[in-house]
Amino acid sequence: MPSQHLDASVSTRIADINQTVAQVTDNPRLIIAAAVACCVVGQEVITAVLDASTQLITVIIVLISMRAAARPAGV
């Protein structure tokens, strides 16, 4: 007996894929736009942005850790 999924039309399969992506990411259009931007913008720019954002996140984590360590134990 053939699977119902194998008998589905192409449009139904695409709708299923879009629904799955939407459930996983909650914003598939943003990911598609980011993929297009990666193709348009040079590799050096993307690398610099990712490096800067990684450094920013690291600084924020260190500052939060220092603030937590400086707080008295009872507070």
ChimeraX attribute file (.defattr): number of C-alpha atoms within 10 A of each C-alpha:
attribute: neighborCount
match mode: 1-to-1
recipient: residues
	/A:1	3
	/A:2	6
	/A:3	7
	/A:4	7
	/A:5	9
	/A:6	9
	/A:7	9
	/A:8	10
	/A:9	9
	/A:10	10
	/A:11	9
	/A:12	11
	/A:13	14
	/A:14	11
	/A:15	11
	/A:16	12
	/A:17	12
	/A:18	14
	/A:19	14
	/A:20	13
	/A:21	15
	/A:22	13
	/A:23	11
	/A:24	10
	/A:25	12
	/A:26	12
	/A:27	11
	/A:28	16
	/A:29	13
	/A:30	11
	/A:31	13
	/A:32	11
	/A:33	11
	/A:34	12
	/A:35	11
	/A:36	11
	/A:37	12
	/A:38	13
	/A:39	11
	/A:40	9
	/A:41	10
	/A:42	10
	/A:43	10
	/A:44	9
	/A:45	11
	/A:46	14
	/A:47	11
	/A:48	11
	/A:49	11
	/A:50	12
	/A:51	11
	/A:52	12
	/A:53	12
	/A:54	12
	/A:55	12
	/A:56	12
	/A:57	11
	/A:58	12
	/A:59	12
	/A:60	12
	/A:61	12
	/A:62	12
	/A:63	12
	/A:64	12
	/A:65	11
	/A:66	11
	/A:67	10
	/A:68	11
	/A:69	10
	/A:70	9
	/A:71	9
	/A:72	7
	/A:73	7
	/A:74	4
	/A:75	4
